[in-house]
Amino acid sequence: NRYQITVQVANRAKRRRYEDFDNIDDPTMKPVLRAIIEMSDELTQPEIIGD
């Protein structure tokens, strides 16, 4: 469901934004883009998540 995925990305981006507020590694990478990349990596590489 596209709505569910959109909500998941938004929640993760919001969470990452507050986690990285004082630790800014790459100011050009926005939290939403970082969340999308992380979620796509988790889908393509299930060993990242672990058991």
C-alpha positions in Angstrom: 0.0 0.0 0.0 1.5 3.3 -1.1 0.0 5.2 1.8 1.5 2.9 4.4 5.0 3.2 2.8 4.7 7.0 2.7 3.8 7.1 6.4 6.7 4.7 7.2 9.2 6.9 5.3 7.8 10.1 6.9 8.0 8.6 10.4 11.6 7.3 9.9 12.7 10.6 8.4 11.2 12.5 11.4 13.0 10.2 13.8 16.3 10.5 11.9 16.0 14.2 11.8 15.9 14.5 15.6 18.6 11.8 16.0 21.0 13.6 13.6 20.1 17.1 14.8 23.5 17.5 16.6 25.4 15.0 14.4 25.3 16.4 10.9 27.3 14.1 8.6 26.0 15.2 5.2 24.0 18.4 5.1 23.1 17.9 1.5 21.3 14.6 2.2 17.8 15.4 3.5 16.2 13.1 6.1 13.5 11.9 3.7 16.1 10.8 1.1 18.2 9.1 3.8 15.1 7.2 5.0 14.1 6.1 1.5 17.6 4.9 0.8 17.8 3.0 4.1 14.4 1.4 3.6 15.3 0.3 0.0 18.6 -1.2 1.3 16.6 -3.1 4.0 14.4 -4.6 1.2 17.2 -5.5 -1.1 19.6 -6.7 1.6 17.6 -8.5 4.3 20.8 -9.4 6.2 20.9 -5.7 7.4 17.9 -6.2 9.5 19.0 -9.5 11.1 16.9 -11.8 13.2 
